[in-house]
Amino acid sequence: MKPVGDNLKPKTTVRVTYGPTKRSLALITPPMVADWPLLGPDGNMGSKFGPDSPDKAVFQIGLADRALEGVDQDRVAHFFRVLDLVDERVSDFVFAHQKDVLGTRDLSPEAVRGKMSAAVKQRYDGDTPLYKRMNVSVRCLDYNGNRRALPQLDCNRQPLGEGHEIKHEDLLMAAIQLDMFYSMTNVFGVKWAPVQLMLLRRRADQAPPTPADIWANVGVPQWATAEPPPAAPLPGSNAYAGMHVDGQHHFESSGFN
């Protein structure tokens, strides 16, 4: 409990760490796909949903499991499962301390988990699942108001430089750390922040994705794939079968000369 003043209720501060030395939790992702990053010098400032002032701007990027060349989706699924386990541990802690964290007393574990904003979220097109992604972000300015550097490197560990930032659908790996625990009236969760990003391949250099076979699990009728029998001639359709153009009209089997 952290005291904040004589007339205010004490504020609960939650730190998420691991190990006996209480180290910060940091991970390196497998190769993943950049999903709508905003990594220019001003981050998301001035974007459609971004702020208008630099003190609120953030560098942000989605890390997705989209099926593009170089993405091992089994490895990404394992990585996302690790993040889900972190969420489960945090949710268990909040359930056990819900009075201090949420101001509630009798919520079930399921009800508490329902208030958590998961690190990994499913993206949809209408009702159709598309892919899973996590969002990581960090403020463009540090707590002293100084511009923060978010290193973006190529696979040779050389800086990409301004104007060559990681773009949408580029392939990358990211070093991330658990930045903070947050809680509000009806939601809580943990926020992950990028520490460094490594570009592996530009989207323009990747092979196009293999189109999904939407008919793979559909039973096609056998008669539809069988060789069709020759069509029977219509009555009278051979009346002019023996016609030759050789300077005169000659009709065979027609009954006319």
DAVENLIN-V339153 format. One line per field, one symbol per residue. phi: phi as a letter, one per 40 degrees, with the letter a starting at -180 (. if undefined). A space follows every 10 residues. Layout:
phi: ???
This chain:
phi: .bcbicbbcc bcbbbbbagc cfcccbbbcc dbbcbfcbbc dbfccgcdbc cbbccbcbca acbbbccbdg cccccccccc ccccccdccc ccccdcbccc cbgbbbccdc cccccccccb bccbbgcccb ababbbaacc bcccgccccb cbbcccgbcc gcgbccbdgc cabbcbbcca cbabdbaaib bbbcbabbcb acdccccccc ccccbdbbcc dcccbccccc ccccdgcbcb cbcbbbgacb bbfbgbb
